[in-house]
Amino acid sequence: MADDQMQVDFTQVVNEIANRLRILESKQSLLSEKMLVMNQNMVEEYKKTIKEIKAVDGDLKSFKMDLDNVKNIVRHFSEESSKFAKQSDVKVLEKYIKLWDPLKFVTEKEVREIIKDELKYKKEDKKHGHTSE
């Protein structure tokens, strides 16, 4: 009977160990699946990150080109601005323009009309007996 008792205890121990082993295998399988999913997610995130880095790199290159263009334009404006008239030169021109008052200038056509009008006026004066100075 003691031998049977020992046999039963040994069978129970083996069954318990087998159950624990199945539980551990199940947990290990579950962990393996989780690891696989995590690895897949990491690979997807890595690919996504690489794409974003390439996009940022492209944008950066574009910004650098734009910056170079702006620098060239500013350099060109700077070179051209040295050819502009100085404020003192503009003031001198302004004085001469005010002195000459170009708005009072007349065209050749207007002068001819004035002369015709004056000649006509003098002829009429002579007909009426008026003398003009």
Secondary structure, DSSP 8 states (H G I E B T S, - for coil): -HHHHHHHHHHHHHHHHHHHHHHHHHHHHHHHHHHHHHHHHHHHHHHHHHHHHHHHHHHHHHHHHHHHHHHHHHHHHHHHHTTS--HHHHHHHHHHHHHH-GGG---HHHHHHHHHHHHHHHHHHHHHT----
